[in-house]
Amino acid sequence: MADAAPAEGQVQMSDKEAVEKLKNAFHKIKTEIAKVIVGQDRVVEELLTCVFARGHCLLIGVPGLGKTLMIRTLAQTLALSFSRIQFTPDLMPSDITGTEVIQEDKATGTRNLKFIKGPVFAHLILADEINRTPPKTQAALLEAMQEYQVTVAGTKHTLAQPFFVLATQNPIEQEGTYPLPEAQLDRFMFNILIDYPTEEEELGIMKLTTSTYNAKLEAVLSGEEIMQLQDIVRRVPIADNVIRYAMELARQTRVHTGNVPDFIKQWVSWGAGPRASQYLILGAKARAVLRGRYYVSTEDIIAVAHPVLRHRVITNFSAEAEGITTDKIVDKLIETVGPYESKTLKDGKLPKVLGPQGT
């Protein structure tokens, strides 16, 4: 199948070259981040998978694990504009989106309204401690995350592309916090949990952060290159049975519909919606390409199942009383549904080119 036509002034890049470029960029970005962040390989990989799948990401972990530093380091490896928004209880929606101010023309004496852009007008947004601001202010991000635009006083302002919201949240702080509404949680493609470092990793952190070491990071990709590679991810072919496997994982969480397992009825209050299936597929496509593969397998679906489903499956009182977490439910769900052979490979050969967008 023919490659997409290049834009005027651009050099045509074959699908094979694009996949190789994405794979190399992935490893180079990981290498750059490793200059500052010790360990956390899984977290970095999931974060980059989300970025190349054109999704937003929520990072959850206790203070001091490097959530903010990781996002700032990622921003330095990408040639993109960056804004950090520190969410506090007194933050207003206009502090995020921007506001209109009256300006006087000294020459004519006339006054006009002028829109002053807020920090959301950047390519990469760090929403730090997003759960420390009231829902009214949290909602200011909804339109930006979904529609890639901001509406102020009836006027729509388009955001620059690519656009990512990478938010952080502290799971142990309860006082003075406002849990994110389910509708807003659903806008995040991945919910990534950051755990404590291992003993060896913590030793490395101590050596790195208590010395005069100052890492010099190199920008690996531009915004135009990122969007080009994001399009490649969406064109990765995926077999119907792998799509159905992703759908089945999401559908089996819906306690009120269909023939779901008994443990779902016992522990789940509400299950994942169709957006979960979409993100399972997109995340799996990104993961496959980042490994230099031209097809998606059920292993890729399983690898992204936890970050996609952990904030979309709502546990009930029985699960909380028994200490059953969403991750344990997803583990049991994967065992129940069970992977099966992908039919993406035909005659034992890999596809020579990527499929068109939407396949």
N, C-alpha and C positions, 0 to 999 in steps of 0.2 A: 504494500500500500504506500502511496506516495506521501512524502513528508509535506508538512504545511509550508506554504510559500513564505519566503522571508520578507520582512518589511523592507521598504526602500532604504538602501544604504547599509543593510545588514548582510553578513555572509551566511549562506545556508549551512546549517549544521545538521548532520545526519542524526538519526535517533540513537544509533550506537555511540556516536561521539558525545551526544548530550547525556546519555546515561553514564558514560565513563566520566564525564565532567562532573556530574552530580555526585557520583561516588567519591571522586578525588576531592571535591570541595568538602564533602561530609567529613572525610578523614582529616583534612587540613584544618577545618574549623575545630574539630575535637582536639587536635594537637595544640592549637592556639589557646583554647579554653583550659587545657591541662597545664599551661604555664601559670595559671592563677588558681584554678580549682583542683584540689587533690582528690582523686577518686571520683565517686558519684557517676560512674560510666553509664549506668542505666538511666539515670535522670537526664544526663546530657543527650543521650541517644533519643530518648522519648521527646525531649524538648525540640531537637532538630527535626525529628520525624513530623512533629506537629507543625513546625514552621514551613517545611517543604510541602506539606499537605494543605497549606493555606488555612490553618486553623488558629484559634486562640487557646491559651493554656493557663491553667490554674495550678500553682505550686503550693503545696501545703507541707509545713514542717515547723518544728519548734524553733524558737529564736537561736541564732548563732550557727545555723547549718549552711549559710552561704546562699540563701535563695536570691536575695537582692544582688549580691556580688556576681552570681552566676548569670543573671539576666543582663547586668551592666557589661559583663565580659563578653557575652554573646553579641551585644550591640556594637562593641568595638571591633568584632571580627567581621561585621557586615557594614558596608558603606551606606548606612541609612541614618536618617535623622532620628534622634532619641529623646524621649521625654519621660521624666520620672514624676509621678503624681503621688504624694504622700496622703493617703486617705485618713482623715481625722473626723471626729464627730461634728465639727463646725464647718466642714467643707461644703460648699454650695455647688449646685449643678453648673452655674456660670463660671466657677473656678476651673472647671474641666473643659467645657465647650467653648467658652469665650462669651463676650457680651458686647452690646452696642453702647457706644459713648457719643456724646454730643461734642462736635468739633466746630470751632468758629473759624471762618475764612477771614483773616485779618484784612485782606485786600477789599473784599466786598461787604464784610460784616454779616454775611449770612451764616446760619448754623445748619449743619447736616449731621445725620447719624452715620457713624462709621463702626463697622464690626471689627473688634479686636479679637483675633484668634486665640483660643485657649491652648493648653498643652496637649490636648488630644490631636492637634494638627501636626502629627509627626508620623514617621513610618512605624516605629516600634515604641509602644507605650508600656512602661512599668507601672502597674497599678499596685502600689505597695500597701499591704495590710488592707485589702479592699473591704474586709468585713468590719472595719472600724468606722464606717460612715453610714448615715441613715439610708433607707431604701430610696428616698427621693433622689439622692445624689448618686447612689449606685445605678439607678435607672438612666442616668445621663449617658452611660456607656452603651446602653442597649442598642440604640439606633446606629451608633458608630460601629459596633461589632457586627451587626446584622446587615445594615444597608450601606455601610462605608460612607456615611454622610452625617452631617449635623444640621438640625433645623433650629434656627434662632429667629424669633419674631416673624415666623412664617416664611423665612427665606432659607432655602437649602444650600448648604455649603459642602461640596464634595471633598472627601479626604484623599490624600495622596496614596498611591499604591506602590509597593505592597504595604499592607497595614496589619499589625499584630497587636493584640492586647495580651501581655504576659502579667498575670496577677499573682500576688503572694498572699498567704493567709496563715495565721497562727492558730493551730487547732486546740490549744489548751487555755487560751484566754477567753473568758466568758463575759466578764463585767465590761461594759462599755462597747460591746460588739453587736453587730446586726447581721444575723445569718443571711446569706444570699438567697433570694427567692429562687424557687425551682426553675422558673422561666429563664432567669439569668444564668444559673448554673448550666442549663442546657445549651447555652451559647458557647460554652467552653468545650472545645473538642476533646482535650485531655485534662484529667485531674491527676497530677503527678505527686506522689508522696515522696518526701525526702526524709530518709532515716539517718540515725547517727552514723558517723564514720566508723570503720573498723579500727582496731588498735594501731595497725601499721599506717593507715590513712591519717589518723589523728596525729601520729608522730610526725608524719610528713607536713601536716598543717602547722604544727608547732614550729618546726624548723623554718618553714617558708615565711610565716607571718611575724616571726620575732627577729628577723634579720633585716639587712638593708636591701634585700632583693627587690627589684622593681621591674616587673615584666613589661616588655615592649611587644604589643600585639599588632599583628598585621591584618588589615582588612582583606578578606578573601573574596567576597562577592559583592557586586553592586545591586541596587534595587532592580534594574532591568534584567540582570542575569537571574536573580531570584525568581522573578515572575516567569521568565522563560523556562526555568527548571520546574516551577510549579505546574506549568502547562504539560510538561513531559510526564509528570507524575500522574496527572488525570488521564493521560492517553495510554497508560499501561493496561494491557488486556487482562481480563479476569474471566474465568469460566463461570457459567451459570450456577454450577453446583457449589462453587466457592461463595458466590453471592448468596445463595440459599442458606449456606452454613452460617454466614454472618447474620442473615435475617433470623434464622432459627435461634441463635444465641440471644438476640434482642427480644424476640416474640415469646420465648420461654420464660421471660421475667415478668410477663403481664398476668398477674394473678387473677384478674377478673375476666380474662378471655382465653378460650382454647383449652386444650388438654395439657396443663402445665404440671411439672413434678410436684410431689407432695411437700417437699422442703420449701418450695417457692410459696405455696399456700400457707405454710406454717410461719415463714419468716419475713415475707415481703408484703409491704403495704401497697406500693405502686411500682410498676416496672418501667422499663426504658421505652421511649417513643421511637418513631421512624428515623429521627436524626441520629440515634445511636447506630443504626444499621449503616447509614451513610458514612458516618465517621469511622466505623469499623473497616469499611471498604477503602476509604481514602487513606486511612492510617496504614493499612496493610499494603496498599500500592506504594506509598512513600517508603515504607520499610524495605520492600522488595527492591526498589530501584537503588536505594542507598547501599544495598549489598551487591549492586551490579547485575541484578536479575531482571528479566524482561516479562515476568509473569508473576502472578500472586498465588500463593498456596494457603491452605488452611492454617499452616504454622504461623504465617504472617497475621492472620486474623486473631489467633490465640495470643500472639505476642502483644497486641494492642488492646486486647479485651479488657484488661483491668483498668488502664487509664481512661478508656472510653465509658465503661459501665459503672465504675465505682461511685460516681456522683449522680447517676441516673436511676439507680435501683434504691428505693426507699425502704429501709427495714422497719418492722413493726416493734411493738413492745416486747413480744415474745423473743425476738432475735436479740434485742438489747439485754433482756434479762438473762439470756443464755450466753452472752458474750459473743454472739455471731456477728461478724463484720460483713460488709459488702464484698470485700475481697474473698472471704471464705465462701460466700454464696456463688461468686463468679467461678472460683475453683471447682466447686461441686457441679456447677452448671456445665463447665467444660468437660468434666468427666461424664456427665449424663448425656450430653449431645454427642460427644465423641467426634474426633476428626476422621476424615476419610480421604481417599486418594483424589487428587485434583486431576481433571481431564484437560488441563490447559496444555499439557505437552501432547503433541500429535506426532505419531510415528517416532517417538523418542527424540524429536528435534525441537529446539527452542524456536519461538516465533522470530522471524528475521527483522520485523519492524514492529513498532508499537501500533496499537489500534487507534482509531479516531477517538476524540473526546466523547465520553459518554458510554463507551463500550465496557 
